[in-house]
Amino acid sequence: MQGFAGFMWLLSVALIVFSGFALVDAATRREDAYRAADKKTKPFWLIILGLAFVVNLIFNILSFLPIIGLVATIVYMVDVRPALRGLPGGGRSRRGGSSSDGPYGPYNGGR
């Protein structure tokens, strides 16, 4: 029984790390990237993935709630994340950039 308990503990930790990674990934994507990829909004995914992360922290893996959170995390990782990564710039928030950059790239004054 001790080996099974150790395996279940490792599985719980893996689920926490997986849902945490998905949550951080969703938080670093731009809001407009979700609309451009025709997926739900960024706040929707942050709430769903945040709940999945918290449920994985609180409940035992043998409960049904972490399984629901796992399904939501898998949907994000398999469907939403590849769609966001397929956009120009990968849907990531840009840091730095020029002061003449607009929301769609550099502004060159019509030249």
Buried (B, 14 or more C-beta within 10 A) or exposed (E): EEEEEEEEEEEBEEBBEBBBBBBEBBEEBBEEBBEBBEBBEBEEBBEBBBBBBBBBBEBEBEEEBBBBBBEBBBBBBEEBBEBBBEBEEEBBEEEEEEEEEEEEEEEEEEE
